[in-house]
C-alpha cells in the first residue's frame, strides 16, 4: 500500500514538472518569436556595449557626466560617426553614377585603347586585351553583347545598395540600444553574472570576463584595423583620382573586416597601371601594398593583448564566424571558440574554480 502511494506521488510530481516545463517552453518560444525581428539589433547592441565599455567609462570620467546623459551624448556621437561617412559614400556614388549617366547619354564617353602590355598578363591577358580593344573601337556594340551580364550586375549592385542601407539603419538602431545598455551597465553586469552563475556556479564569472575581453580585443583587432586600412585606402583612392572613390572606400573597409582586402586593392592597382602614367602607377602601388598588408602587423598586437586564448584560435573564430554567420559571426565566432578552448583546457588539466579565481584579472575587462 505504501509503495502504491509513493508511486502515485512520483507520478503526480512528474506530471507537475512536465506541465511546468511545457509552460516555460511555450512562453520561451513565444517570447523568442516576439523578439526575433529585433534579435540581430539587440545582439549587435550588446556587442557594441561590451566593446565600447572601456571607452565609455573613460568618457564619463573625463567629462564628469552622469551615466544617462553621457550615454545620450555617446549615442549621438556614434550616430554621427556612422551616418556621416555613409552619407558621403552614397553621395559620392550617386554623383559618380550621375556623371557617368550624363556622359553616356551625350555619347562623349570613350574607352581608351589598351596598352600592348595587357597581352602579357598571365592566363587572361589575350582575352582582356581583345575585349578592351573592342570596347575602345565600338563601345555600344560591345555593351549589347554583354547586355544580360550588365543587367545582372546592375541588379546585384542595386540589391547590394539596398542591403547596405538596411544594414546601416539597423546598426544605427543598435547604437541607440547600446547606449541604453551602457547607461544601465551595472544592472546589466549583475544580470550577466547571475545567468553565468546559474549555468556554471564555479566558473561563470571567469567565462563572462573571458567573453567580454574577447569581444573587446576582436573589435580592436578587426574593426579598428579595418577602419585604419579603410582611411588609408580612401586617401590613396582619392589622390589617385579613381572613379567611385567613396564607394570603393566603403567596399575596402568591408573587405578588410572580412579579411580579404586584396580583393579590392589588387584590381585597383591593375586599373591604375592600365590608365595612368607609369610614375603615378608606381607611387600608387608603393603606397597601397603596405596598406593592404598592415593588418598582418597590427592584428596580432591588438587581438592577443590580455587574452590567454592562443591567437590561432581567435583568428579561426573570426574567419569561420564571418563565413558561417556573416558580419555578426565576426564577434560571436571567436567568443565561442575561446570559451570552448577554455572548457577543453579545464577538462584536460583538471583546473578548479580556485585556480581560475587566482588567475590575474584582465585590465581591459569592461564594467558592462
C-alpha positions in Angstrom: 0.0 0.0 0.0 2.8 2.4 0.9 4.6 1.6 -2.3 1.5 2.4 -4.3 1.1 5.7 -2.5 4.8 6.6 -3.2 4.5 5.6 -6.8 1.4 7.8 -7.2 3.2 10.7 -5.6 6.1 10.3 -8.0 3.8 10.2 -11.0 1.9 13.3 -9.8 5.2 15.1 -9.2 6.5 14.1 -12.6 3.3 15.4 -14.3 3.6 18.7 -12.4 7.2 19.1 -13.5 6.3 18.3 -17.1 3.4 20.8 -17.1 5.7 23.5 -15.6 8.5 22.7 -18.2 5.9 22.8 -21.0 4.5 26.1 -19.9 8.0 27.6 -19.6 8.9 26.2 -23.0 5.8 27.7 -24.6 6.4 31.1 -23.0 10.1 31.0 -24.0 9.2 30.1 -27.6 6.6 32.9 -27.8 9.0 35.4 -26.3 11.7 34.5 -28.8 9.2 34.7 -31.6 8.2 38.2 -30.5 11.8 39.5 -30.2 13.2 37.6 -33.3 12.7 40.7 -35.6 14.9 42.7 -33.2 17.3 39.8 -32.3 20.1 40.9 -34.6 19.8 44.5 -33.5 19.9 43.5 -29.8 22.9 41.2 -30.3 24.8 44.0 -32.1 23.8 46.4 -29.3 25.2 44.0 -26.7 28.5 43.6 -28.7 28.8 47.3 -29.1 28.2 47.9 -25.4 30.8 45.4 -24.4 33.3 46.7 -27.0 32.8 50.4 -26.1 32.5 50.0 -22.4 36.1 51.0 -21.5 35.9 54.0 -23.8 32.5 55.0 -22.3 33.9 54.8 -18.8 36.8 56.9 -19.8 34.5 59.4 -21.4 32.4 59.6 -18.2 35.5 60.2 -16.1 36.8 63.0 -18.4 33.5 64.8 -18.9 32.2 64.3 -15.3 28.7 63.5 -16.8 26.2 61.2 -15.3 25.6 57.8 -16.9 22.3 58.7 -18.6 23.5 62.0 -20.1 26.8 60.5 -21.1 25.0 57.6 -22.9 22.8 60.1 -24.8 25.9 62.1 -26.0 27.7 58.9 -26.7 24.8 57.6 -28.9 24.7 60.9 -30.8 28.5 60.8 -31.4 28.1 57.1 -32.6 25.3 58.0 -35.0 27.3 60.9 -36.3 30.4 58.7 -36.9 28.2 56.1 -38.6 25.8 58.2 -40.7 28.1 61.0 -42.0 30.6 58.6 -43.8 27.6 56.6 -45.0 26.0 59.7 -46.4 29.2 60.9 -48.0 29.8 57.5 -49.6 26.3 57.4 -51.0 26.5 61.0 -52.3 29.9 60.2 -53.9 28.5 57.1 -55.6 25.3 58.9 -56.7 27.4 61.8 -58.1 29.7 59.5 -60.0 26.8 57.4 -61.4 25.0 60.6 -62.4 28.1 61.9 -64.2 28.6 58.6 -65.9 24.9 58.6 -67.0 25.2 62.1 -68.5 28.4 61.2 -70.3 26.8 58.0 -71.8 23.7 59.9 -72.9 25.8 62.6 -74.6 27.8 60.0 -76.5 31.1 61.5 -75.4 32.2 58.6 -73.3 35.1 56.7 -74.8 37.2 53.8 -73.6 40.9 54.4 -74.0 42.7 51.7 -76.1 44.5 49.0 -74.1 48.3 49.0 -73.8 50.1 46.3 -75.6 51.4 45.0 -72.3 47.9 43.8 -71.4 48.5 40.8 -73.7 51.3 39.7 -71.5 49.1 39.3 -68.4 49.1 35.6 -67.4 46.1 33.4 -68.3 43.6 36.2 -69.1 45.8 38.7 -71.0 44.7 37.9 -74.6 41.0 37.8 -73.7 41.1 41.0 -71.7 43.0 42.8 -74.5 40.5 41.7 -77.2 37.5 42.7 -75.1 39.2 46.0 -74.1 40.1 46.7 -77.7 36.5 46.0 -79.0 35.1 48.4 -76.3 37.6 51.1 -77.3 36.5 50.8 -81.0 32.8 50.4 -80.6 31.5 50.6 -77.0 27.8 50.3 -78.0 28.1 47.0 -79.8 30.4 45.6 -77.1 27.8 46.6 -74.4 25.0 45.0 -76.4 27.0 41.7 -76.5 27.2 41.7 -72.7 23.7 43.2 -72.0 22.4 40.2 -69.9 25.6 40.2 -67.7 25.4 44.0 -67.4 21.8 43.8 -66.4 22.5 41.2 -63.7 25.4 43.2 -62.4 23.2 46.3 -62.2 20.6 44.4 -60.3 23.2 43.0 -58.0 24.6 46.5 -57.3 21.1 47.8 -56.5 20.3 44.9 -54.2 23.7 45.3 -52.5 23.0 49.0 -52.1 19.5 48.3 -50.5 21.0 45.7 -48.2 23.8 48.1 -47.2 21.2 50.8 -46.5 19.1 48.5 -44.3 22.3 47.3 -42.5 23.3 50.9 -41.8 19.8 51.7 -40.4 19.9 48.5 -38.2 23.3 49.5 -37.0 22.1 53.0 -36.1 19.3 51.5 -34.0 21.8 49.1 -32.4 23.9 52.2 -31.4 20.8 53.6 -29.6 20.2 50.3 -27.7 24.0 50.0 -26.9 23.8 53.5 -25.3 20.9 52.2 -23.2 22.8 49.1 -22.2 25.8 51.4 -21.2 23.6 53.7 -19.2 22.4 50.6 -17.2 25.8 48.9 -17.2 25.8 48.0 -13.5 22.4 46.1 -13.7 23.4 44.5 -17.0 26.7 43.3 -15.5 24.8 41.8 -12.5 22.3 40.1 -14.8 25.1 38.5 -16.9 26.9 37.3 -13.8 23.7 35.8 -12.4 23.0 34.0 -15.6 26.6 32.7 -15.9 26.4 31.7 -12.2 23.3 29.6 -12.8 25.0 27.9 -15.8 28.3 27.3 -14.0 28.4 28.4 -10.4 32.1 27.9 -10.1 33.4 29.3 -13.3 30.6 31.5 -14.6 32.2 34.8 -13.7 35.5 33.8 -15.3 33.8 32.9 -18.6 31.9 36.2 -18.6 35.2 38.1 -18.2 36.8 36.0 -21.0 33.9 36.6 -23.4 33.9 40.4 -22.8 37.7 40.5 -23.2 37.5 38.5 -26.4 34.8 40.9 -27.9 36.9 43.9 -27.0 40.1 42.5 -28.5 38.3 41.4 -31.7 36.7 44.9 -32.0 40.1 46.5 -31.6 42.0 44.0 -33.8 39.4 43.7 -36.6 37.2 46.7 -36.7 39.9 49.1 -35.6 42.4 47.9 -38.1 39.8 47.8 -40.8 39.0 51.4 -40.2 42.7 52.3 -40.3 43.0 50.4 -43.5 39.9 52.0 -44.9 41.0 55.5 -44.1 44.5 55.0 -45.6 42.9 53.3 -48.7 40.4 56.1 -49.2 43.3 58.6 -49.2 45.0 56.5 -51.9 41.8 56.2 -54.0 41.0 59.9 -53.8 44.6 61.1 -54.5 44.8 58.7 -57.5 41.6 60.1 -58.8 39.8 56.7 -59.1 36.2 56.8 -60.2 33.7 55.9 -57.4 36.4 56.6 -54.8 33.9 56.9 -52.0 32.1 53.7 -52.9 35.5 51.9 -53.2 36.5 53.1 -49.8 33.3 51.6 -48.2 33.9 48.3 -50.1 37.5 48.3 -49.0 36.5 48.7 -45.3 34.1 45.8 -45.7 36.7 43.6 -47.4 39.2 44.4 -44.6 36.6 43.4 -42.0 36.1 40.0 -43.6 39.9 39.6 -44.0 40.1 39.9 -47.8 41.5 43.4 -48.6 43.4 42.1 -51.6 40.1 41.6 -53.5 39.8 45.4 -53.7 43.4 46.6 -53.7 44.7 44.3 -56.5 42.1 45.3 -59.1 42.6 49.0 -58.4 46.3 48.6 -58.8 45.8 46.8 -62.1 43.4 49.6 -63.2 45.8 52.4 -62.3 48.6 50.7 -64.2 46.3 50.4 -67.2 45.1 54.0 -67.4 47.6 56.2 -65.5 51.2 57.2 -66.3 53.9 54.8 -65.0 55.1 57.2 -62.3 51.6 57.6 -60.9 51.0 53.8 -61.0 54.3 53.1 -59.2 53.6 55.6 -56.4 50.0 54.2 -56.0 51.3 50.7 -55.9 54.1 51.5 -53.4 51.5 53.2 -51.2 48.7 50.6 -51.4 50.8 47.5 -50.9 51.7 48.3 -47.2 48.1 49.4 -46.6 46.9 46.0 -47.9 49.2 44.1 -45.5 49.3 46.4 -42.5 46.6 44.2 -40.7 49.1 41.4 -40.5 51.2 43.5 -38.2 48.5 45.3 -36.1 46.0 42.4 -35.6 48.3 40.1 -33.6 49.3 43.0 -31.4 45.8 44.2 -30.7 43.8 40.9 -30.6 46.2 38.9 -28.4 46.6 41.5 -25.7 45.2 40.5 -22.4 44.0 37.1 -23.6 45.3 33.6 -22.7 43.5 32.1 -25.7 46.0 31.3 -28.5 46.0 33.8 -31.4 45.3 31.0 -33.9 42.0 30.1 -32.0 40.9 33.8 -32.2 41.7 34.1 -35.9 39.9 30.8 -36.8 36.9 32.1 -34.8 37.0 35.4 -36.7 37.3 33.9 -40.2 35.0 30.9 -39.5 32.4 33.0 -37.8 32.3 35.5 -40.7 32.0 32.8 -43.3 29.2 30.9 -41.5 27.2 33.8 -39.8 28.2 36.9 -41.7 29.4 40.1 -40.0 27.8 39.1 -36.7 29.9 35.9 -36.6 33.0 38.1 -36.7 32.4 38.6 -32.9 30.4 35.5 -32.0 32.8 33.1 -33.6 35.9 33.9 -31.6 33.9 34.1 -28.3 32.5 30.6 -28.9 35.9 29.2 -29.8 37.6 31.0 -26.8 35.1 29.6 -24.4 35.3 26.1 -25.9 39.1 26.2 -25.8 38.9 27.2 -22.1 36.5 24.4 -21.3 38.7 21.8 -23.1 41.8 23.2 -21.2 40.0 23.0 -17.8 38.9 19.4 -18.6 42.4 18.3 -19.7 44.3 19.9 -16.8 41.7 19.3 -14.1 41.7 23.1 -13.2 39.5 24.0 -10.3 37.4 27.1 -9.5 40.1 28.2 -7.1 42.7 28.1 -9.8 40.5 30.2 -12.1 39.9 32.8 -9.4 43.7 33.0 -8.8 44.3 34.0 -12.5 45.3 37.6 -12.9 42.3 39.8 -13.9 42.3 41.4 -17.3 42.7 45.2 -17.0 40.5 45.6 -20.0 37.6 43.8 -18.6 34.5 46.0 -19.1 32.1 47.1 -16.5 29.1 46.3 -18.7 
